[in-house]
């Protein structure tokens, strides 16, 4: 993967100076961040979507229909759609769930709506399917509106287990599949929401940076994940995956999926350990093609391209997309298998 920028100190005596510089950046940046309070999106009407998290083609639909009723918001609707299809409008599951919202034909027959007002209800058309997903969520929310607890969590539980079980148990039922479904969507919701206030620092970041530092000077390998058979070599997302795996956080294999592993700090809120992403399409996280691990001072450690080595690069380039502050729960919520077209 081609990256702009020249290699910065990567070998010899310069490496020791470089590592000392990184240590100062990490300590200094975290000292400046001391006392930062975490922030999340506000109530439903004020929830914005994180930059590029929803493909531009669907962002307006998600923002509009995600405010259909108080139990949902645009980030929660986005999390559901991503979990269901990964934004693939032609997705088909093994259970014959179809389209970007993964409706089973029988459910669609009863709950699909003509979202774009063109006179038909097309399960494959996101302009119908996304509004239908929001409408169905709100319908379920009305069924369980008198149940104690969080309305959004109760709605999601009704989506997974049926409204009657939520009513019977007075909230999210004690069914592991349902509890996991609610937990996953609520965690992913944080990744799709534009943060309000500052994002809390990562607890695992320093150790992840240490891992990446130890790989400086290692030759790049397309598809490399650092195995012995690969000579301990990495590509960009293989390096970031391994760095966080070393601290017990399991990230997806590819860069555009890693983007959804936590909330998204702005450029001026970056802290060491944040993942930084690059793309030729700055409106669509699914088009991300490169990732590095931020170390402070405008620099990252990354595995840039064939013929290069793991090194320090500047992040401030025209293709800078954004950043993710990885959380263990955010990474664990990411889907491991999405339906195919």
Long-range contacts (C-beta under 8 A, 24 or more apart in sequence): 1-235, 1-236, 1-289, 1-290, 1-304, 1-305, 2-304, 2-305, 3-278, 3-290, 3-302, 3-304, 3-305, 3-313, 3-317, 4-317, 4-318, 4-319, 5-304, 5-313, 5-314, 5-317, 6-313, 7-308, 7-309, 7-311, 7-312, 7-313, 8-299, 8-311, 8-312, 8-313, 8-314, 9-312, 10-216, 10-217, 10-309, 10-310, 10-311, 10-312, 11-217, 15-216, 15-217, 18-216, 18-312, 19-213, 19-216, 21-297, 22-209, 22-213, 22-272, 22-295, 22-296, 25-272, 25-295, 25-296, 25-297, 25-299, 26-206, 26-209, 26-272, 26-295, 26-296, 28-296, 29-271, 29-272, 29-296, 29-297, 30-201, 30-206, 30-271, 30-272, 33-201, 33-271, 36-198, 36-199, 36-200, 36-201, 37-197, 37-198, 37-200, 38-197, 38-198, 38-199, 38-200, 39-195, 39-196, 39-197, 39-198, 39-199, 40-190, 40-193, 40-195, 40-196, 40-197, 40-263, 41-73, 41-75, 41-193, 41-194, 41-195, 41-196, 42-196, 43-73, 44-70, 44-72, 44-73, 46-196, 47-73, 47-74, 47-75, 47-193, 47-194, 48-74, 48-193, 48-194, 49-74, 49-75, 49-78, 49-192, 49-193, 49-194, 50-75, 50-191, 50-192, 50-193, 50-194, 50-195, 50-263, 50-264, 50-322, 51-194, 51-264, 51-321, 51-322, 52-279, 52-282, 52-283, 52-284, 52-285, 52-321, 52-322, 53-78, 53-191, 53-192, 53-259, 53-260, 53-264, 53-285, 54-78, 54-87, 54-192, 54-285, 55-87, 55-283, 55-284, 55-285, 55-286, 56-283, 56-284, 57-126, 57-284, 58-87, 58-100, 58-126, 58-130, 59-283, 61-115, 61-126, 61-127, 61-130, 61-131, 62-130, 65-115, 65-130, 65-131, 65-133, 65-134, 65-135, 66-134, 68-134, 68-135, 68-137, 68-138, 69-134, 69-137, 69-138, 69-141, 69-142, 70-141, 70-151, 71-137, 71-138, 71-141, 71-151, 71-152, 71-154, 71-155, 72-134, 72-137, 72-138, 72-141, 72-152, 72-155, 73-152, 73-189, 73-193, 74-192, 74-193, 75-189, 75-190, 75-192, 75-193, 76-152, 76-185, 76-186, 76-189, 76-192, 77-130, 77-133, 77-134, 77-137, 78-189, 78-192, 79-185, 79-186, 79-188, 79-189, 79-191, 79-192, 80-133, 80-137, 80-185, 81-130, 81-133, 82-188, 82-192, 82-260, 82-335, 83-184, 83-185, 83-188, 83-335, 84-339, 85-338, 85-339, 86-286, 86-335, 86-338, 87-286, 88-338, 88-339, 88-340, 88-341, 89-124, 89-125, 89-126, 89-129, 90-124, 90-341, 91-338, 91-339, 91-340, 91-341, 92-339, 92-340, 92-341, 93-339, 94-339, 97-339, 98-123, 98-124, 99-123, 99-124, 99-125, 99-126, 99-129, 100-126, 100-129, 100-130, 101-126, 101-129, 101-130, 101-132, 101-133, 102-339, 103-129, 103-132, 103-133, 107-136, 108-132, 111-135, 111-136, 111-139, 143-167, 147-171, 152-186, 153-182, 153-186, 156-181, 156-182, 156-185, 156-186, 157-181, 157-182, 183-329, 183-333, 184-332, 184-333, 185-333, 187-327, 187-329, 187-330, 187-332, 187-333, 188-260, 188-330, 188-333, 188-334, 190-262, 190-263, 190-327, 190-330, 191-259, 191-260, 191-261, 191-262, 191-263, 191-264, 191-324, 191-330, 191-333, 192-260, 193-263, 194-264, 195-263, 195-264, 195-265, 198-265, 198-269, 199-263, 199-264, 199-265, 199-269, 199-325, 200-325, 201-271, 201-325, 202-262, 202-271, 202-273, 202-274, 202-325, 202-326, 202-327, 204-244, 204-247, 204-248, 204-249, 204-273, 204-326, 204-328, 205-271, 205-272, 205-273, 205-274, 205-326, 206-272, 206-273, 207-246, 207-247, 208-243, 208-244, 208-246, 208-247, 208-249, 208-273, 208-293, 208-326, 209-243, 209-272, 209-273, 209-293, 209-295, 209-301, 211-242, 211-243, 211-246, 211-247, 212-239, 212-240, 212-243, 212-293, 212-301, 212-310, 213-301, 215-239, 215-301, 215-310, 216-301, 216-309, 216-310, 216-311, 216-312, 217-309, 217-310, 217-311, 218-303, 218-309, 218-310, 219-308, 219-309, 220-303, 220-304, 220-305, 220-306, 220-307, 220-308, 220-309, 220-310, 222-306, 224-303, 225-253, 234-303, 234-310, 235-303, 236-290, 236-291, 236-292, 236-302, 236-303, 236-304, 237-291, 238-303, 239-293, 239-301, 239-302, 239-303, 239-310, 240-275, 240-291, 240-292, 240-293, 243-293, 244-326, 244-331, 248-328, 249-326, 249-327, 249-328, 249-331, 250-331, 250-332, 251-326, 251-331, 251-334, 252-331, 252-334, 252-336, 255-288, 255-289, 255-290, 255-291, 256-285, 256-286, 256-287, 256-288, 256-289, 257-334, 258-291, 258-324, 258-326, 259-285, 259-288, 259-291, 259-321, 259-322, 259-324, 260-285, 260-324, 260-330, 260-334, 261-324, 261-326, 261-327, 261-330, 261-331, 261-334, 262-324, 262-325, 262-326, 262-327, 262-330, 262-331, 263-324, 263-325, 263-327, 263-330, 264-322, 264-323, 264-324, 264-325, 265-323, 265-325, 266-323, 267-320, 267-323, 270-294, 270-296, 270-323, 271-296, 271-325, 272-296, 273-325, 273-326, 274-323, 274-324, 274-325, 274-326, 275-323, 275-324, 275-326, 276-300, 276-315, 276-320, 276-322, 276-323, 277-320, 277-321, 277-322, 277-323, 277-324, 278-317, 278-319, 278-320, 278-321, 279-319, 279-321, 280-319, 282-319, 282-321, 285-321, 285-322, 288-321, 290-319, 294-323
